[in-house]
Amino acid sequence: MKPEHPSWWDPHSDQPFKLDRIQKSRLKADNLNEYLRTALTAIGSIPAIAWHYSCPQRHTPSPADFIGLGISPDHGDHSEVADLTEELGVQKLLLRVPSWHVSQLDYYLDFATRFKGRDLLINILQSRQSVLDPARWLNAVDQIITAFYPLTKTFQIGNAVNRSKWGCHHTGEYLELLKGLGNLRESRPRLVLGGSSVIDFEPLATLRTLSNSHCYQLDVCTCALYVNRRGSPYARQYGLFDLERKIRLIRAMTEWSNRCAPRLWITETNWPLLNTKPYTPNSGLPRSTVDEVTQAKYLTEYYRIAHQTGCVERVYWWQLVNPGYGLVDHREGVIRRMPSFHAFAELVSGTALSA
């Protein structure tokens, strides 16, 4: 049976509802202390990161290793979802598992077993309760890893940790959630743990999760590198950083990091679609929302740019079935492959990735 999400979760856009301004406590002492630590880290790291940025380590993966796709048991018939992934031929899949559903893992396990033979990444989601009760959080993480370990050895710890609505009021609270990860490896020597889990391009937050004095070690830096608010992936943020430069900077941070191996995965990106509320995850304004043909164009450009940098191992589109930002519209029980579905298939086949 499908688990019920809490009242603060939006089941259409697959994320927490936006918090009221009063719920965002940015000026409390612990927040200010965290901002100071982040600033000091940045000041001390700039020369080394600049050097790594100018001399990046490059590796160009094959399309099968590079192209990933998010899937969800909450949208569409499970058999149809499996058939669609088979049609696309995608090998890298990402599945979110909420920590608050730890007592209902069979629902997610039954769905995941439909994709045997695929390389599955489990993204373990946190909530505010995770921050308030870290022992319970760590126990939930342990249970999720134990349940899925026969299917996969690869897990992402947390998601969008720089957004208060996801539970962490500042980056330091996420660092506390990473405590105890070493204990999870003791009986699982092949465990691969991804983290940082920053959404959008916020390099200071990313740097703070990768270089600090806390006690944990990540195997790969994961990030939800959305650029849709800028329009095209060629558009620049802060007047300097287009998608290529964003990727190169984050990769340079991983090479400087004392908490993460020099590996980078982009575990979420998409362009929300016009006139698809309540499924679209943003305001629906044209500035950050596109039509279906433009979405397919930007999807292709994003993957080409990221692949050509040689600085990122994988990019996952979030997600397969969702009329607000996915590749397939499933409203009214009818499966409709949107232009982005066909663009994604061409990328997986290798015919469009290097064009």
C-alpha positions in Angstrom: 0.0 0.0 0.0 1.2 3.5 -0.9 2.5 5.3 2.3 0.9 8.6 3.2 3.2 11.6 3.3 3.0 14.2 6.1 1.0 17.3 5.8 4.0 19.5 5.0 4.8 17.4 1.8 3.5 18.3 -1.6 2.7 15.0 -3.4 2.3 16.6 -6.8 5.7 18.3 -7.0 7.5 15.8 -4.8 8.9 18.3 -2.3 8.0 20.0 1.0 5.6 22.9 0.8 7.2 26.4 0.9 7.8 27.7 4.4 6.3 30.9 5.6 8.9 33.7 6.0 8.5 33.6 9.8 9.6 30.0 9.8 13.0 30.8 8.3 15.2 31.8 11.2 18.2 33.2 9.4 19.5 35.6 12.0 19.7 33.4 15.1 23.1 33.0 16.7 23.8 29.5 15.4 23.0 30.6 11.9 25.3 33.6 12.1 28.0 31.4 13.6 27.7 29.0 10.6 27.9 31.9 8.2 31.1 33.0 9.8 32.6 29.5 9.6 31.6 29.3 5.9 33.2 32.6 5.2 36.5 31.7 6.9 36.6 28.4 5.0 36.1 30.2 1.7 38.8 32.8 2.4 41.3 30.1 3.3 40.4 27.9 0.3 40.3 30.4 -2.6 44.0 29.9 -3.8 43.8 26.1 -3.8 40.4 25.9 -5.4 41.4 28.5 -8.1 44.4 26.3 -8.9 42.3 23.1 -9.2 39.7 25.1 -11.3 42.4 26.1 -13.8 43.8 22.5 -14.0 40.8 20.2 -13.7 41.2 16.4 -13.8 39.1 15.3 -16.8 37.4 12.0 -17.6 34.7 11.5 -20.3 32.4 8.6 -19.4 30.3 6.6 -21.8 26.6 7.5 -22.3 25.5 4.4 -20.3 27.7 5.5 -17.4 26.9 9.2 -17.6 23.2 9.5 -18.1 20.9 8.8 -15.2 17.2 9.2 -14.4 15.1 9.6 -11.3 12.1 7.3 -10.8 9.3 7.3 -8.3 6.7 4.8 -7.2 4.2 7.7 -6.5 3.5 8.6 -10.1 2.2 6.1 -12.7 1.7 2.4 -12.8 4.8 0.6 -11.6 4.9 -1.8 -14.5 4.5 1.1 -17.0 7.4 2.9 -15.2 9.6 -0.2 -15.6 8.6 -0.5 -19.3 9.4 3.1 -20.0 12.9 2.8 -18.4 13.4 -0.3 -20.6 12.3 1.6 -23.6 14.8 4.4 -22.9 17.6 2.0 -22.2 18.9 4.0 -19.2 21.1 2.1 -16.8 21.6 4.6 -14.0 18.5 5.1 -11.8 17.8 7.2 -8.7 15.1 6.4 -6.2 14.2 8.7 -3.3 13.4 7.0 0.0 12.1 9.3 2.8 13.5 8.6 6.3 10.0 9.2 7.7 8.8 6.1 5.7 11.4 3.7 7.3 8.6 1.6 8.7 7.1 1.2 5.2 10.1 0.2 3.2 8.4 -2.7 1.5 6.6 -0.2 -0.8 9.9 1.1 -2.1 11.6 -2.3 -2.2 8.8 -3.8 -4.2 9.2 -1.0 -6.7 13.0 -1.2 -6.8 13.1 -4.9 -7.5 11.4 -4.2 -10.9 14.8 -2.6 -12.0 17.2 -5.5 -11.3 20.3 -5.2 -13.4 20.2 -1.4 -13.3 22.7 0.7 -11.3 20.4 2.1 -8.5 21.2 5.1 -6.3 19.0 5.5 -3.2 18.6 9.1 -2.1 17.7 9.1 1.7 15.6 12.2 2.4 15.8 14.1 5.7 13.2 16.2 7.5 13.2 18.6 10.3 12.6 15.7 12.7 15.9 14.3 11.5 17.7 17.3 12.7 15.9 17.4 16.0 16.5 13.7 16.7 19.8 12.7 15.0 19.9 9.3 16.7 16.6 8.4 15.2 17.8 9.7 11.8 20.9 7.6 11.9 18.9 4.5 12.8 16.6 5.2 9.9 19.6 5.6 7.5 21.0 2.3 8.8 17.7 0.5 8.3 17.3 1.8 4.7 20.8 0.9 3.8 20.3 -2.6 5.3 17.1 -3.1 3.4 18.5 -2.0 0.0 22.0 -3.3 0.3 21.2 -6.5 -1.6 20.1 -4.4 -4.5 22.6 -1.6 -4.4 25.7 -0.4 -2.6 25.2 3.3 -3.5 23.4 5.8 -1.3 23.0 9.6 -1.2 22.7 11.1 2.3 20.2 13.9 2.4 18.8 16.2 -0.3 18.5 20.0 -0.8 20.2 20.5 2.6 20.6 24.3 2.0 16.8 24.8 1.9 15.0 25.2 5.2 11.8 23.5 4.1 13.8 20.3 3.7 14.7 20.4 7.4 18.1 22.0 7.8 18.1 25.6 8.9 21.8 26.0 8.0 24.5 23.9 6.6 25.9 23.0 10.0 22.8 21.1 10.9 23.4 18.9 7.8 27.0 18.2 9.0 25.6 16.9 12.2 23.4 14.5 10.2 26.6 13.0 8.7 28.0 12.0 12.0 28.2 8.3 12.5 28.5 7.5 8.8 31.8 5.7 9.5 29.9 3.1 11.6 27.7 2.2 8.7 30.7 1.0 6.7 32.0 -1.4 9.3 30.0 -4.4 8.1 29.6 -3.0 4.6 33.0 -2.5 3.0 31.6 -1.9 -0.5 29.3 0.9 0.6 29.4 4.0 -1.5 28.1 7.2 0.2 27.3 10.4 -1.6 26.7 13.7 0.0 26.9 17.5 0.1 23.5 17.4 -1.5 23.3 21.1 -2.1 20.5 22.3 -4.4 21.1 25.0 -7.1 24.4 26.8 -7.4 25.4 27.9 -4.0 29.2 27.4 -3.9 29.7 28.6 -0.3 27.2 26.0 1.0 28.9 23.3 -1.1 32.3 24.3 0.1 31.2 24.1 3.7 30.0 20.5 3.3 33.2 19.5 1.6 35.9 21.1 3.7 35.5 21.2 7.5 36.6 19.7 10.8 33.7 17.3 11.2 34.3 13.5 11.3 32.9 11.8 8.2 34.0 10.8 4.7 32.1 10.8 1.5 32.9 8.8 -1.6 31.3 11.3 -4.1 30.0 14.8 -4.0 26.3 14.9 -5.1 24.4 18.0 -6.0 21.1 19.1 -7.4 22.4 21.6 -9.9 19.4 23.3 -11.3 19.9 26.2 -13.7 16.3 26.7 -14.9 15.9 30.0 -13.2 18.5 31.4 -15.6 16.8 30.0 -18.6 19.2 28.3 -21.0 22.1 26.3 -19.5 24.4 28.7 -21.4 23.0 31.6 -19.3 25.2 33.0 -16.6 24.8 33.5 -12.8 26.6 36.3 -11.0 27.6 37.5 -14.4 30.3 34.7 -14.7 29.1 31.2 -14.1 27.4 29.3 -16.9 26.7 25.6 -16.5 30.2 24.6 -17.6 31.9 27.0 -15.1 29.6 25.9 -12.3 30.5 22.3 -12.8 34.2 23.1 -13.0 34.0 25.1 -9.7 32.2 22.3 -7.8 34.6 19.7 -9.1 37.6 21.9 -8.0 36.1 22.0 -4.5 35.9 18.2 -4.5 39.6 18.0 -5.4 40.4 20.4 -2.5 38.0 18.7 -0.1 39.1 16.9 3.1 35.8 15.2 3.5 35.1 13.9 0.0 36.8 12.0 -2.8 37.3 14.0 -6.1 34.1 12.7 -7.7 31.0 14.6 -8.8 27.5 13.5 -9.6 24.6 15.8 -10.5 21.6 13.9 -9.0 18.8 16.3 -10.0 18.1 18.8 -12.8 15.1 19.7 -14.9 13.1 22.5 -16.4 9.5 22.9 -15.1 6.8 23.2 -17.7 4.3 26.0 -18.3 0.7 25.6 -17.2 1.2 22.4 -15.3 0.2 23.4 -11.8 0.0 21.9 -9.2 2.7 19.6 -10.5 5.2 22.3 -11.4 7.6 22.9 -8.4 8.0 26.6 -8.8 5.8 29.7 -9.2 4.9 28.8 -12.8 6.3 32.1 -14.1 7.8 32.1 -17.6 11.1 33.2 -16.3 11.8 29.8 -14.9 9.2 27.7 -16.7 9.3 26.5 -20.3 7.2 24.8 -23.0 7.8 21.2 -23.8 9.9 21.8 -26.9 12.2 24.2 -25.1 12.5 21.7 -22.2 13.7 19.0 -24.6 16.2 21.5 -26.2 17.6 22.6 -22.8 17.8 19.0 -21.6 20.0 18.0 -24.5 22.2 21.1 -24.1 22.6 20.5 -20.4 23.8 16.9 -20.9 26.2 17.9 -23.7 27.8 20.7 -21.7 28.2 18.5 -18.6 29.6 15.6 -20.6 32.1 17.8 -22.4 33.5 19.3 -19.2 34.9 15.9 -18.3 34.4 16.9 -14.7 31.2 15.1 -13.8 30.6 11.4 -13.8 26.8 11.2 -13.9 23.8 13.5 -14.5 20.3 12.4 -13.4 17.2 14.0 -14.8 14.5 14.4 -12.1 12.3 12.6 -13.0 10.7 10.1 -15.5 7.0 10.4 -14.8 5.6 13.8 -13.8 3.6 16.3 -16.0 5.2 19.3 -14.2 8.8 18.6 -15.0 9.3 15.0 -16.1 9.7 13.2 -19.4 6.2 11.6 -19.3 2.7 13.1 -18.7 0.5 10.6 -16.9 -2.5 12.6 -16.1 -5.9 11.0 -16.5 -4.2 7.6 -16.6 -2.8 8.1 -20.1 0.9 7.8 -20.7 2.1 10.6 -23.1 5.8 10.7 -24.0 6.8 14.4 -24.2 9.5 15.8 -26.5 12.0 15.5 -23.7 11.4 11.8 -23.5 12.6 11.4 -27.1 15.5 13.8 -26.6 16.6 11.8 -23.5 16.4 8.5 -25.5 18.7 10.0 -28.2 21.2 11.0 -25.5 21.2 7.5 -24.0 21.7 5.9 -27.4 24.8 8.1 -27.8 23.6 9.7 -31.1 23.0 13.2 -29.6 25.5 13.4 -26.7 28.5 14.7 -28.6 26.7 16.3 -31.6 
